[in-house]
Amino acid sequence: MHCLKFEKRAGHDFEKLEANVYRRIWDKLQEAKLNPLHFFEKLTESDYFKLRIGDWRVMVDIDDSTKTITVLKVGHRRNVYD
């Protein structure tokens, strides 16, 4: 099982979400900690991964050596890739 870490910006973005969206993303992250490679997709031309939850995206960096998932960005799909 991996542990979750939030970068400062991602934590701030995550806390600003509506309660229902916050809960959906949080539940999916907890589920993804058990088997990250099953839930996360590798971004093309990048070392990062994404998790899709409806119209919302979570950008992460996965470090298997330390079993850490670092959340880099949380946002709506229309502006999270900027």
N, C-alpha and C positions, 0 to 999 in steps of 0.2 A: 504494500500500500504506500502510495506517495503522500507527501504532505503539501499543503497549499501555502503559498506566500503571495502577498499582494504588493506590487509596487505602489508607491504613494499615489500616483495619478489614478491608477486602476481602482484602488480602494476608494478614492474620492468619487470617481464615476459610479462605482457600484453602489455606494451608499445613497446617491441621488436618485436612483431608480424608484419607480412606483413599487409598492409593497408586493403586489402579485408577480411582477416581473422579477423583482429581487429574489423572491422565494423560488420561482421556477429555475432561475440561473443557479442559485445556491444549491438546490437539490440535485441538479444535473452535475455540478462540480463535485459534490460529495460522491455521487455515483461513479464519476469518471476517475476519481482517485484510486479506485480498486484496479482498474485496467485502462490506463490512459491511451494506449495505442488503439484500443477498440473505439473510443469516443472521439479522439482528436484527429483532425486531418492536417497533413503537412501543407503549408503554404508554398506555392510555386515560387522559385527564385528567392527563398528565404529559409532560415533555420528554425522559424517559429511555426506554431501549430494554431489551429482555430477549432473552437467548439461552437456548433450551431444549435441555438435554442429558438426555434421559430424565426422571427425577424431579427433576433439579437445574436451578437457574436462576442466570443471571449477569445482574445489573442493571448497565447501563453508560450513560455519556453519550458521545455521538459528536460530535466537533467536526471538521467537514469542512474548515474553513479552516486548521486546523493539522494535519489528518490524524492526529488522536489519538482513541483509544478509552480512556476512563477507566473502569476497573472499580470500581463503587461497592459492590457486595454480591455475595456468593456463598453459596448455601445451598440446602437442600431446598425443594421447592415449597410445602410446608405452612407454612413459617415465614419465607420470604424476603420476603414482601410486607408483613410487619408494619412 
